[in-house]
Amino acid sequence: MASSKKTAPPSSASSAKAVEELNPKTTHYEFLGPVGAFGFVTALPLLVLFLAICCNQSGYPSTLLLDDYKTYFERLLSGDDLKAMFDPMAILVYVAFVALQAVLYVGLPGDLYPGTELRNGGRLKYRMNGFSAYHATLFIGLYFLKDTGLKPLLFVYDHWVGLATTSILFSYAIALFVYLGSFAPGALLALGGNSGNILYDYMIGRELNPRVGDFDIKFFTELRPGMIGWQVLNLCFAAKQYLDLGYITNSMILVQAFQTWYIVDSLWNEECVLTTMDITTDGFGFMLAFGLYSWVPMNYTLQARYLVDNPRDLSWMEFGLIVCLNIIGYYIFRSANSQKNEFRSNPNNPNVKDLKYLTTSKGTKLITSSWWGMSRHINYLGDWLMSLSWCLPCGFGSVVPYFYAIYFAFLLLHRERRDDHKCRTKYGKDWEKYCEIVKYRIIPGIY
């Protein structure tokens, strides 16, 4: 087992009492506890495989109901689909891509940003070179394609089931690696991942910041393989449509443009990740590993893959309305997040110094004006509007391209409830007072 860089243990000669105080036992389960954890590690991978195996040029399910899954499980055990799932070339390509991202993370220069202060008083540093890794990946791809043309990119479409399967297996493996590593002396555990139930802790994430030397596994995973992989897969689907049709439809152009902008924006503003719950609060386990190595690249590319199999051109009115929806969503999302991040990191900045806020008994300042006076999670509204604009170019022939918007709505609702519980526990009556000022959770005037 490779040794991980751990945070410094308590000063009293690693006494059991000091360790217990630093890493208290988890007493509150999330996601229905061990039962939910079992669902996470079984049902969600099967769903990824369902969307890979049953959605192709032969047709897309009109619903996601029981009859669709009956056909899926029959196919899952057939010889041809089993062979497609365990594809040696797909395994090699997927692992090579993740390895490339790891090499770029270690090798490319980048500014070091401090994370939030940890419970033991420490503060980890993170190298910000995600955007450099993004365009380095694209330039490396262009270099190898200059002599071959676009045909090698068809590998993704032709080996899709194998790539999806590999991403799932990789998620299981990396989650097991960090779970075992969390038992090393000096590991700082996530407050929510130290229940003692093996399955639950494996799923939710036991260690807060698993590292191998200076390589922060959670931070690397947060944007690199999932987000950059999403971009690469999207471009491969655009190449497939171009080679099939001789041109790229305007619906595919919209999907590519919207999602590329979202990916580039995330990588350009990589430092904003350091204040998210994923980094500050959640442990790194199967939930995050699967979400970022498999769920994001395999499911967020559904629209581009659907438009390969079901190409369509939009009217100019449809085109314009969808563009407007995306711009509105992005404006809400980015300006709200930037305002919060600026207020936390540089409260004297002229753009945020006049914001109203509530000071809690713990000294934390909760914004009560501007974007954050409209609702407690106004950024979620912008994020969801963008997700809907990514799906609309696909038309209404199947529910499958709308899977992302549907799933994302439930995810944001649940995330808001998790955050509310955390803040209610942390701030007590101050949070109740804050909620009286900022009444709405996500949608101003409605919810």
Buried (B, 14 or more C-beta within 10 A) or exposed (E): EEEBBBBEBBEEEEEEEBBEEBBEEBEEBBBEBBEBBBEBBEEBBBBBBBBBBBBBEEEBBEEBEEEBBEEBEEBBEEEEBEEBBEBEEBBEBBEEBBEBBBEBBEEBEBEEBEBEEBBBEEEBEBBBBBBBBBEBBBEEBEEEBEEEEBEEBBBBBBBBBBBBBBBBBBBBEBBBBBBEBBEEEBBBBBBBBBBEBEBBBBBBBBBBBBBBEEBBBBBBBBBBBBBBBBBBBBBBBBBBBBBBEEEBBBBBBBBBEBBBBBBBBBBEBBBBBBBEEBBBBBBBBBBBBBBBBBBBBBBBBBBBBBBBBBBBEBEEEBBEBBBEBBBBBBEBBBBBBBBBBBBBBEEEEEEBEEBEBBEBEEEBBBBBEBBBBBBBBBBBBBBBBBBBBBBBBBBEEBBBBBBBBBBBBEBBBEBBEBBBEBBBEEBEEBBEBBBEBBEBBBBBEEE
